[in-house]
Amino acid sequence: MKLEEAVRIGKGVDLTTIEECVNNIHSFSPQIFPYTKINEELTELYEEYDNYKKHPETWMEALCGMKASL
């Protein structure tokens, strides 16, 4: 899952930080993804999230409106 999609979902349920969005996708991953795809989807999400944490300024336009908790 792309970080942008996780944030879009998080905004839809009134989450206020990118970290909350990522953590909630992780928590609900068994309900969101087929069992055989969970690891693949979470790996993609955490790779983008780690990149975001290293360079938050490069993600601000795509993730506009979310607070960065670094």
Backbone hydrogen bonds in HBPLUS format (Angstrom, degrees):
<---DONOR---> <-ACCEPTOR-->    atom                        ^
c    i                          cat <-CA-CA->   ^        H-A-AA   ^      H-
h    n   atom  resd res      DA  || num        DHA   H-A  angle D-A-AA Bond
n    s   type  num  typ     dist DA aas  dist angle  dist       angle   num
A0005-GLU N   A0002-LYS O   3.12 MM   3  5.35 123.0  2.46 100.8 114.0     1
A0006-ALA N   A0002-LYS O   3.14 MM   4  6.53 156.3  2.19 149.8 156.6     2
A0007-VAL N   A0003-LEU O   2.94 MM   4  6.22 155.5  2.00 153.9 160.4     3
A0008-ARG N   A0004-GLU O   2.94 MM   4  6.17 153.0  2.02 142.5 150.3     4
A0009-ILE N   A0005-GLU O   2.98 MM   4  6.23 161.5  2.01 151.5 155.5     5
A0010-GLY N   A0006-ALA O   2.90 MM   4  6.09 158.1  1.95 143.0 149.9     6
A0011-LYS N   A0007-VAL O   2.78 MM   4  5.99 159.0  1.83 154.4 158.9     7
A0012-GLY N   A0008-ARG O   3.16 MM   4  6.34 147.0  2.27 138.5 147.2     8
A0012-GLY N   A0009-ILE O   3.05 MM   3  5.07 119.1  2.44  94.4 109.8     9
A0013-VAL N   A0010-GLY O   3.12 MM   3  5.32 146.2  2.23 102.2 111.8    10
A0015-LEU N   A0010-GLY O   2.88 MM   5  5.11 171.0  1.89 146.5 143.7    11
A0014-ASP N   A0011-LYS O   3.13 MM   3  4.94 160.9  2.17 109.1 107.8    12
A0067-LYS N   A0016-THR O   3.46 MM  51  6.53 168.4  2.47 150.5 150.5    13
A0021-CYS N   A0017-THR O   3.21 MM   4  6.56 155.0  2.27 142.5 149.0    14
A0022-VAL N   A0018-ILE O   2.98 MM   4  6.31 163.5  2.01 158.2 161.3    15
A0023-ASN N   A0019-GLU O   2.88 MM   4  6.06 169.6  1.89 155.8 159.2    16
A0024-ASN N   A0020-GLU O   2.90 MM   4  6.00 155.7  1.96 148.7 154.8    17
A0025-ILE N   A0021-CYS O   3.04 MM   4  6.25 156.3  2.09 148.1 154.4    18
A0026-HIS N   A0022-VAL O   3.01 MM   4  6.26 161.4  2.04 151.6 156.8    19
A0027-SER N   A0023-ASN O   2.91 MM   4  6.15 161.2  1.95 145.6 151.0    20
A0028-PHE N   A0024-ASN O   2.94 MM   4  6.07 155.2  2.01 148.2 153.9    21
A0029-SER N   A0026-HIS O   3.26 MM   3  5.10 165.2  2.29 102.8 106.8    22
A0031-GLN N   A0028-PHE O   2.89 MM   3  5.46 139.3  2.05 117.9 129.4    23
A0032-ILE N   A0028-PHE O   3.09 MM   4  6.29 132.9  2.32 144.8 157.4    24
A0032-ILE N   A0029-SER O   3.14 MM   3  4.91 132.7  2.37  93.4 106.6    25
A0033-PHE N   A0029-SER O   2.97 MM   4  5.76 179.2  1.97 157.1 157.3    26
A0037-LYS N   A0034-PRO O   2.87 MM   3  5.37 157.6  1.92 119.9 127.4    27
A0041-GLU N   A0037-LYS O   2.90 MM   4  6.03 169.6  1.91 165.7 168.3    28
A0042-LEU N   A0038-ILE O   2.92 MM   4  6.08 167.9  1.94 160.4 163.8    29
A0043-THR N   A0039-ASN O   2.89 MM   4  5.91 153.7  1.96 145.7 153.3    30
A0044-GLU N   A0040-GLU O   3.12 MM   4  6.33 163.8  2.15 147.7 151.3    31
A0045-LEU N   A0041-GLU O   3.04 MM   4  6.27 159.3  2.08 144.9 151.0    32
A0046-TYR N   A0042-LEU O   2.83 MM   4  6.01 169.7  1.85 154.8 157.0    33
A0047-GLU N   A0043-THR O   2.94 MM   4  6.06 151.0  2.02 149.2 157.1    34
A0048-GLU N   A0044-GLU O   3.15 MM   4  6.39 163.6  2.18 149.1 152.6    35
A0049-TYR N   A0045-LEU O   2.86 MM   4  6.08 155.1  1.92 148.8 157.1    36
A0050-ASP N   A0046-TYR O   2.85 MM   4  5.89 159.2  1.89 143.3 148.3    37
A0051-ASN N   A0047-GLU O   3.07 MM   4  6.25 154.8  2.13 142.1 149.0    38
A0052-TYR N   A0048-GLU O   2.83 MM   4  6.06 153.1  1.90 145.8 153.8    39
A0053-LYS N   A0049-TYR O   2.91 MM   4  6.21 157.1  1.96 149.9 155.3    40
A0054-LYS N   A0050-ASP O   3.11 MM   4  6.36 143.7  2.25 141.0 150.3    41
A0055-HIS N   A0051-ASN O   3.00 MM   4  6.19 145.8  2.12 146.9 156.3    42
A0058-THR N   A0055-HIS O   3.07 MM   3  5.78 148.4  2.17 120.6 127.9    43
A0059-TRP N   A0056-PRO O   3.05 MM   3  5.37 154.1  2.12 109.8 117.8    44
A0063-LEU N   A0059-TRP O   2.99 MM   4  6.07 149.8  2.09 157.3 167.0    45
A0066-MET N   A0063-LEU O   3.28 MM   3  6.19 147.7  2.39 150.7 152.5    46
